[in-house]
Amino acid sequence: MPIAVDIDVMLAKRKMSVGELAERVGITPANLAVLKNGRAKAVRFSTLAALCEVLECQPGDLLRWETEQAADPASGPTADSTMA
């Protein structure tokens, strides 16, 4: 998926645990883990707003867009894409 989630980066910067963040945001640690690991299909704006409030950050600090190739490390250069 081309949307990368950087919640772990903000957790490290704020020296906060996943459990503490989940409690303060009002979601389960399991749901936070799904979001943190990039497995979520969607995120409610209310959840995003709560994350930003607790972590004192902007949505762009938690979410970023990257190309499909950058998001999928298995898709390296192919024989057709290399120059001889």
N, CA, C and O atoms as a printed pandas DataFrame, in Angstrom:
     atom_number atom_name residue_name chain_id  residue_number  x_coord  y_coord  z_coord
0              1         N          MET        A               1    0.842   -1.173    0.000
1              2        CA          MET        A               1    0.000    0.000    0.000
2              3         C          MET        A               1    0.887    1.236    0.000
3              4         O          MET        A               1    1.875    1.279    0.733
4              5         N          PRO        A               2    0.567    2.214   -0.781
5              6        CA          PRO        A               2    1.447    3.385   -0.884
6              7         C          PRO        A               2    1.353    4.356    0.283
7              8         O          PRO        A               2    2.096    5.337    0.307
8              9         N          ILE        A               3    0.469    4.126    1.256
9             10        CA          ILE        A               3    0.414    4.976    2.443
10            11         C          ILE        A               3    1.189    4.279    3.560
11            12         O          ILE        A               3    0.840    3.176    3.981
12            13         N          ALA        A               4    2.234    4.933    4.026
13            14        CA          ALA        A               4    3.051    4.394    5.115
14            15         C          ALA        A               4    2.620    5.054    6.421
15            16         O          ALA        A               4    2.305    6.244    6.450
16            17         N          VAL        A               5    2.609    4.282    7.488
17            18        CA          VAL        A               5    2.191    4.765    8.801
18            19         C          VAL        A               5    3.421    4.847    9.695
19            20         O          VAL        A               5    4.144    3.865    9.863
20            21         N          ASP        A               6    3.649    6.021   10.265
21            22        CA          ASP        A               6    4.837    6.266   11.087
22            23         C          ASP        A               6    4.504    6.486   12.560
23            24         O          ASP        A               6    5.162    7.277   13.236
24            25         N          ILE        A               7    3.489    5.791   13.054
25            26        CA          ILE        A               7    3.124    5.934   14.464
26            27         C          ILE        A               7    4.283    5.503   15.360
27            28         O          ILE        A               7    4.527    6.118   16.398
28            29         N          ASP        A               8    4.993    4.455   14.966
29            30        CA          ASP        A               8    6.108    3.982   15.788
30            31         C          ASP        A               8    7.192    5.045   15.945
31            32         O          ASP        A               8    7.835    5.128   16.992
32            33         N          VAL        A               9    7.397    5.856   14.911
33            34        CA          VAL        A               9    8.383    6.939   14.980
34            35         C          VAL        A               9    7.957    7.966   16.028
35            36         O          VAL        A               9    8.761    8.407   16.849
36            37         N          MET        A              10    6.674    8.339   15.982
37            38        CA          MET        A              10    6.179    9.324   16.942
38            39         C          MET        A              10    6.157    8.755   18.359
39            40         O          MET        A              10    6.416    9.478   19.322
40            41         N          LEU        A              11    5.853    7.475   18.492
41            42        CA          LEU        A              11    5.900    6.851   19.817
42            43         C          LEU        A              11    7.309    6.922   20.400
43            44         O          LEU        A              11    7.484    7.222   21.581
44            45         N          ALA        A              12    8.300    6.648   19.576
45            46        CA          ALA        A              12    9.687    6.711   20.034
46            47         C          ALA        A              12   10.069    8.137   20.417
47            48         O          ALA        A              12   10.723    8.353   21.437
48            49         N          LYS        A              13    9.663    9.113   19.602
49            50        CA          LYS        A              13    9.983   10.510   19.901
50            51         C          LYS        A              13    9.337   10.964   21.203
51            52         O          LYS        A              13    9.916   11.750   21.952
52            53         N          ARG        A              14    8.129   10.460   21.466
53            54        CA          ARG        A              14    7.396   10.868   22.667
54            55         C          ARG        A              14    7.669    9.936   23.860
55            56         O          ARG        A              14    7.153   10.147   24.958
56            57         N          LYS        A              15    8.492    8.904   23.621
57            58        CA          LYS        A              15    8.811    7.922   24.669
58            59         C          LYS        A              15    7.538    7.380   25.317
59            60         O          LYS        A              15    7.373    7.386   26.537
60            61         N          MET        A              16    6.644    6.911   24.440
61            62        CA          MET        A              16    5.343    6.419   24.875
62            63         C          MET        A              16    5.165    4.994   24.375
63            64         O          MET        A              16    5.633    4.650   23.290
64            65         N          SER        A              17    4.500    4.175   25.152
65            66        CA          SER        A              17    4.243    2.790   24.746
66            67         C          SER        A              17    2.961    2.713   23.919
67            68         O          SER        A              17    2.125    3.617   23.952
68            69         N          VAL        A              18    2.828    1.619   23.182
69            70        CA          VAL        A              18    1.616    1.378   22.397
70            71         C          VAL        A              18    0.415    1.293   23.330
71            72         O          VAL        A              18   -0.649    1.834   23.026
72            73         N          GLY        A              19    0.577    0.625   24.452
73            74        CA          GLY        A              19   -0.518    0.500   25.413
74            75         C          GLY        A              19   -0.974    1.832   25.962
75            76         O          GLY        A              19   -2.173    2.080   26.086
76            77         N          GLU        A              20   -0.023    2.693   26.294
77            78        CA          GLU        A              20   -0.375    4.017   26.817
78            79         C          GLU        A              20   -1.089    4.834   25.750
79            80         O          GLU        A              20   -2.093    5.486   26.038
80            81         N          LEU        A              21   -0.578    4.806   24.514
81            82        CA          LEU        A              21   -1.222    5.562   23.435
82            83         C          LEU        A              21   -2.637    5.056   23.204
83            84         O          LEU        A              21   -3.570    5.850   23.085
84            85         N          ALA        A              22   -2.803    3.743   23.139
85            86        CA          ALA        A              22   -4.127    3.163   22.914
86            87         C          ALA        A              22   -5.104    3.613   24.000
87            88         O          ALA        A              22   -6.238    3.992   23.707
88            89         N          GLU        A              23   -4.654    3.569   25.251
89            90        CA          GLU        A              23   -5.517    3.976   26.363
90            91         C          GLU        A              23   -5.904    5.448   26.259
91            92         O          GLU        A              23   -7.068    5.804   26.442
92            93         N          ARG        A              24   -4.932    6.294   25.966
93            94        CA          ARG        A              24   -5.195    7.737   25.902
94            95         C          ARG        A              24   -6.054    8.113   24.697
95            96         O          ARG        A              24   -6.817    9.076   24.758
96            97         N          VAL        A              25   -5.934    7.356   23.599
97            98        CA          VAL        A              25   -6.733    7.627   22.400
98            99         C          VAL        A              25   -8.133    7.026   22.529
99           100         O          VAL        A              25   -9.096    7.548   21.967
100          101         N          GLY        A              26   -8.236    5.921   23.278
101          102        CA          GLY        A              26   -9.529    5.279   23.449
102          103         C          GLY        A              26   -9.795    4.170   22.443
103          104         O          GLY        A              26  -10.943    3.921   22.077
104          105         N          ILE        A              27   -8.733    3.503   21.995
105          106        CA          ILE        A              27   -8.883    2.345   21.114
106          107         C          ILE        A              27   -8.137    1.171   21.737
107          108         O          ILE        A              27   -7.325    1.351   22.645
108          109         N          THR        A              28   -8.417   -0.019   21.248
109          110        CA          THR        A              28   -7.748   -1.195   21.812
110          111         C          THR        A              28   -6.306   -1.251   21.308
111          112         O          THR        A              28   -6.014   -0.773   20.212
112          113         N          PRO        A              29   -5.407   -1.832   22.100
113          114        CA          PRO        A              29   -4.028   -2.015   21.625
114          115         C          PRO        A              29   -3.978   -2.831   20.329
115          116         O          PRO        A              29   -3.117   -2.593   19.482
116          117         N          ALA        A              30   -4.894   -3.790   20.169
117          118        CA          ALA        A              30   -4.912   -4.596   18.945
118          119         C          ALA        A              30   -5.257   -3.741   17.727
119          120         O          ALA        A              30   -4.630   -3.881   16.676
120          121         N          ASN        A              31   -6.248   -2.857   17.859
121          122        CA          ASN        A              31   -6.604   -1.983   16.734
122          123         C          ASN        A              31   -5.487   -0.987   16.436
123          124         O          ASN        A              31   -5.240   -0.662   15.275
124          125         N          LEU        A              32   -4.817   -0.507   17.468
125          126        CA          LEU        A              32   -3.691    0.399   17.251
126          127         C          LEU        A              32   -2.562   -0.335   16.538
127          128         O          LEU        A              32   -1.907    0.236   15.666
128          129         N          ALA        A              33   -2.329   -1.587   16.897
129          130        CA          ALA        A              33   -1.287   -2.378   16.234
130          131         C          ALA        A              33   -1.605   -2.578   14.753
131          132         O          ALA        A              33   -0.705   -2.517   13.916
132          133         N          VAL        A              34   -2.869   -2.816   14.424
133          134        CA          VAL        A              34   -3.270   -2.963   13.026
134          135         C          VAL        A              34   -2.956   -1.682   12.260
135          136         O          VAL        A              34   -2.423   -1.730   11.152
136          137         N          LEU        A              35   -3.285   -0.547   12.850
137          138        CA          LEU        A              35   -3.002    0.735   12.208
138          139         C          LEU        A              35   -1.499    0.976   12.124
139          140         O          LEU        A              35   -0.987    1.370   11.076
140          141         N          LYS        A              36   -0.800    0.742   13.221
141          142        CA          LYS        A              36    0.646    0.997   13.292
142          143         C          LYS        A              36    1.436    0.157   12.293
143          144         O          LYS        A              36    2.427    0.621   11.727
144          145         N          ASN        A              37    0.993   -1.075   12.082
145          146        CA          ASN        A              37    1.703   -1.981   11.180
146          147         C          ASN        A              37    1.278   -1.854    9.726
147          148         O          ASN        A              37    1.719   -2.633    8.882
148          149         N          GLY        A              38    0.428   -0.883    9.425
149          150        CA          GLY        A              38    0.039   -0.624    8.041
150          151         C          GLY        A              38   -0.956   -1.626    7.477
151          152         O          GLY        A              38   -1.093   -1.730    6.258
152          153         N          ARG        A              39   -1.651   -2.362    8.330
153          154        CA          ARG        A              39   -2.610   -3.349    7.856
154          155         C          ARG        A              39   -4.036   -2.810    7.811
155          156         O          ARG        A              39   -4.933   -3.504    7.333
156          157         N          ALA        A              40   -4.266   -1.600    8.294
157          158        CA          ALA        A              40   -5.610   -1.018    8.313
158          159         C          ALA        A              40   -6.014   -0.599    6.908
159          160         O          ALA        A              40   -5.188   -0.114    6.134
160          161         N          LYS        A              41   -7.276   -0.785    6.586
161          162        CA          LYS        A              41   -7.819   -0.370    5.289
162          163         C          LYS        A              41   -8.300    1.073    5.334
163          164         O          LYS        A              41   -8.405    1.729    4.298
164          165         N          ALA        A              42   -8.594    1.571    6.542
165          166        CA          ALA        A              42   -9.118    2.931    6.704
166          167         C          ALA        A              42   -8.833    3.394    8.124
167          168         O          ALA        A              42   -8.536    2.593    9.010
168          169         N          VAL        A              43   -8.929    4.692    8.320
169          170        CA          VAL        A              43   -8.810    5.267    9.661
170          171         C          VAL        A              43   -9.836    6.391    9.756
171          172         O          VAL        A              43   -9.948    7.220    8.853
172          173         N          ARG        A              44  -10.573    6.409   10.844
173          174        CA          ARG        A              44  -11.556    7.470   11.052
174          175         C          ARG        A              44  -10.823    8.777   11.365
175          176         O          ARG        A              44   -9.788    8.784   12.032
176          177         N          PHE        A              45  -11.380    9.869   10.870
177          178        CA          PHE        A              45  -10.779   11.165   11.169
178          179         C          PHE        A              45  -10.779   11.421   12.669
179          180         O          PHE        A              45   -9.853   12.049   13.181
180          181         N          SER        A              46  -11.790   10.951   13.380
181          182        CA          SER        A              46  -11.823   11.158   14.835
182          183         C          SER        A              46  -10.662   10.424   15.513
183          184         O          SER        A              46  -10.088   10.931   16.477
184          185         N          THR        A              47  -10.316    9.239   15.015
185          186        CA          THR        A              47   -9.175    8.496   15.554
186          187         C          THR        A              47   -7.876    9.202   15.204
187          188         O          THR        A              47   -6.991    9.332   16.050
188          189         N          LEU        A              48   -7.755    9.658   13.965
189          190        CA          LEU        A              48   -6.561   10.389   13.541
190          191         C          LEU        A              48   -6.397   11.659   14.363
191          192         O          LEU        A              48   -5.288   11.989   14.782
192          193         N          ALA        A              49   -7.491   12.368   14.593
193          194        CA          ALA        A              49   -7.439   13.594   15.395
194          195         C          ALA        A              49   -7.006   13.286   16.829
195          196         O          ALA        A              49   -6.213   14.023   17.413
196          197         N          ALA        A              50   -7.530   12.198   17.391
197          198        CA          ALA        A              50   -7.152   11.821   18.762
198          199         C          ALA        A              50   -5.674   11.441   18.831
199          200         O          ALA        A              50   -4.980   11.809   19.779
200          201         N          LEU        A              51   -5.192   10.703   17.826
201          202        CA          LEU        A              51   -3.769   10.350   17.780
202          203         C          LEU        A              51   -2.914   11.613   17.739
203          204         O          LEU        A              51   -1.926   11.729   18.464
204          205         N          CYS        A              52   -3.305   12.559   16.882
205          206        CA          CYS        A              52   -2.540   13.803   16.760
206          207         C          CYS        A              52   -2.573   14.614   18.056
207          208         O          CYS        A              52   -1.570   15.214   18.445
208          209         N          GLU        A              53   -3.720   14.629   18.713
209          210        CA          GLU        A              53   -3.836   15.378   19.968
210          211         C          GLU        A              53   -2.930   14.780   21.045
211          212         O          GLU        A              53   -2.197   15.503   21.719
212          213         N          VAL        A              54   -2.985   13.457   21.200
213          214        CA          VAL        A              54   -2.185   12.788   22.227
214          215         C          VAL        A              54   -0.695   12.886   21.917
215          216         O          VAL        A              54    0.112   13.122   22.815
216          217         N          LEU        A              55   -0.329   12.706   20.650
217          218        CA          LEU        A              55    1.081   12.723   20.260
218          219         C          LEU        A              55    1.597   14.136   19.966
219          220         O          LEU        A              55    2.783   14.329   19.697
220          221         N          GLU        A              56    0.688   15.124   20.020
221          222        CA          GLU        A              56    1.037   16.520   19.741
222          223         C          GLU        A              56    1.768   16.639   18.407
223          224         O          GLU        A              56    2.903   17.109   18.332
224          225         N          CYS        A              57    1.078   16.197   17.357
225          226        CA          CYS        A              57    1.676   16.213   16.027
226          227         C          CYS        A              57    0.604   16.507   14.980
227          228         O          CYS        A              57   -0.567   16.695   15.311
228          229         N          GLN        A              58    1.010   16.542   13.738
229          230        CA          GLN        A              58    0.113   16.750   12.603
230          231         C          GLN        A              58   -0.132   15.410   11.911
231          232         O          GLN        A              58    0.684   14.497   12.039
232          233         N          PRO        A              59   -1.251   15.274   11.175
233          234        CA          PRO        A              59   -1.509   14.020   10.452
234          235         C          PRO        A              59   -0.344   13.602    9.551
235          236         O          PRO        A              59   -0.069   12.411    9.409
236          237         N          GLY        A              60    0.327   14.556    8.953
237          238        CA          GLY        A              60    1.462   14.253    8.085
238          239         C          GLY        A              60    2.658   13.674    8.825
239          240         O          GLY        A              60    3.555   13.102    8.206
240          241         N          ASP        A              61    2.675   13.819   10.141
241          242        CA          ASP        A              61    3.736   13.194   10.940
242          243         C          ASP        A              61    3.466   11.703   11.124
243          244         O          ASP        A              61    4.378   10.937   11.435
244          245         N          LEU        A              62    2.212   11.294   10.931
245          246        CA          LEU        A              62    1.817    9.904   11.138
246          247         C          LEU        A              62    1.624    9.137    9.831
247          248         O          LEU        A              62    1.831    7.924    9.785
248          249         N          LEU        A              63    1.229    9.837    8.777
249          250        CA          LEU        A              63    0.933    9.206    7.495
250          251         C          LEU        A              63    1.743    9.863    6.392
251          252         O          LEU        A              63    1.901   11.083    6.371
252          253         N          ARG        A              64    2.254    9.053    5.475
253          254        CA          ARG        A              64    2.955    9.607    4.311
254          255         C          ARG        A              64    2.712    8.712    3.107
255          256         O          ARG        A              64    2.504    7.505    3.234
256          257         N          TRP        A              65    2.744    9.329    1.950
257          258        CA          TRP        A              65    2.552    8.607    0.703
258          259         C          TRP        A              65    3.914    8.244    0.139
259          260         O          TRP        A              65    4.840    9.055    0.154
260          261         N          GLU        A              66    4.030    7.021   -0.357
261          262        CA          GLU        A              66    5.250    6.616   -1.061
262          263         C          GLU        A              66    4.836    5.797   -2.268
263          264         O          GLU        A              66    3.743    5.231   -2.305
264          265         N          THR        A              67    5.707    5.740   -3.244
265          266        CA          THR        A              67    5.388    5.007   -4.459
266          267         C          THR        A              67    5.216    3.528   -4.151
267          268         O          THR        A              67    5.748    3.026   -3.161
268          269         N          GLU        A              68    4.476    2.838   -4.997
269          270        CA          GLU        A              68    4.261    1.391   -4.813
270          271         C          GLU        A              68    5.597    0.656   -4.745
271          272         O          GLU        A              68    5.760   -0.244   -3.921
272          273         N          GLN        A              69    6.546    1.020   -5.591
273          274        CA          GLN        A              69    7.843    0.342   -5.628
274          275         C          GLN        A              69    8.584    0.542   -4.305
275          276         O          GLN        A              69    9.198   -0.396   -3.795
276          277         N          ALA        A              70    8.534    1.742   -3.752
277          278        CA          ALA        A              70    9.204    2.005   -2.477
278          279         C          ALA        A              70    8.499    1.277   -1.341
279          280         O          ALA        A              70    9.141    0.872   -0.371
280          281         N          ALA        A              71    7.188    1.107   -1.452
281          282        CA          ALA        A              71    6.415    0.444   -0.406
282          283         C          ALA        A              71    6.604   -1.070   -0.432
283          284         O          ALA        A              71    6.401   -1.731    0.586
284          285         N          ASP        A              72    6.992   -1.633   -1.587
285          286        CA          ASP        A              72    7.138   -3.081   -1.733
286          287         C          ASP        A              72    8.599   -3.424   -1.966
287          288         O          ASP        A              72    9.061   -3.365   -3.106
288          289         N          PRO        A              73    9.351   -3.784   -0.916
289          290        CA          PRO        A              73   10.782   -4.071   -1.084
290          291         C          PRO        A              73   11.044   -5.258   -1.999
291          292         O          PRO        A              73   12.149   -5.393   -2.525
292          293         N          ALA        A              74   10.044   -6.131   -2.204
293          294        CA          ALA        A              74   10.237   -7.281   -3.088
294          295         C          ALA        A              74   10.279   -6.874   -4.556
295          296         O          ALA        A              74   10.755   -7.633   -5.400
296          297         N          SER        A              75    9.781   -5.675   -4.861
297          298        CA          SER        A              75    9.767   -5.256   -6.264
298          299         C          SER        A              75   11.026   -4.442   -6.563
299          300         O          SER        A              75   10.990   -3.215   -6.660
300          301         N          GLY        A              76   12.107   -5.145   -6.702
301          302        CA          GLY        A              76   13.378   -4.524   -7.047
302          303         C          GLY        A              76   13.504   -4.372   -8.545
303          304         O          GLY        A              76   12.538   -4.632   -9.263
304          305         N          PRO        A              77   14.654   -3.961   -9.047
305          306        CA          PRO        A              77   14.829   -3.804  -10.493
306          307         C          PRO        A              77   14.730   -5.149  -11.205
307          308         O          PRO        A              77   15.169   -6.181  -10.696
308          309         N          THR        A              78   14.146   -5.105  -12.383
309          310        CA          THR        A              78   14.046   -6.330  -13.193
310          311         C          THR        A              78   15.068   -6.241  -14.314
311          312         O          THR        A              78   15.687   -5.197  -14.523
312          313         N          ALA        A              79   15.239   -7.338  -15.029
313          314        CA          ALA        A              79   16.195   -7.360  -16.137
314          315         C          ALA        A              79   15.794   -6.346  -17.199
315          316         O          ALA        A              79   16.657   -5.761  -17.853
316          317         N          ASP        A              80   14.506   -6.136  -17.377
317          318        CA          ASP        A              80   14.035   -5.181  -18.382
318          319         C          ASP        A              80   14.281   -3.732  -17.990
319          320         O          ASP        A              80   14.371   -2.859  -18.854
320          321         N          SER        A              81   14.391   -3.470  -16.681
321          322        CA          SER        A              81   14.526   -2.091  -16.249
322          323         C          SER        A              81   15.961   -1.658  -16.012
323          324         O          SER        A              81   16.200   -0.494  -15.689
324          325         N          THR        A              82   16.913   -2.549  -16.160
325          326        CA          THR        A              82   18.322   -2.166  -15.954
326          327         C          THR        A              82   18.930   -1.765  -17.287
327          328         O          THR        A              82   18.556   -2.277  -18.342
328          329         N          MET        A              83   19.852   -0.860  -17.217
329          330        CA          MET        A              83   20.528   -0.408  -18.446
330          331         C          MET        A              83   21.844   -1.135  -18.566
331          332         O          MET        A              83   22.554   -1.321  -17.577
332          333         N          ALA        A              84   22.169   -1.543  -19.765
333          334        CA          ALA        A              84   23.432   -2.256  -20.014
334          335         C          ALA        A              84   24.518   -1.306  -20.412
335          336         O          ALA        A              84   25.647   -1.728  -20.659
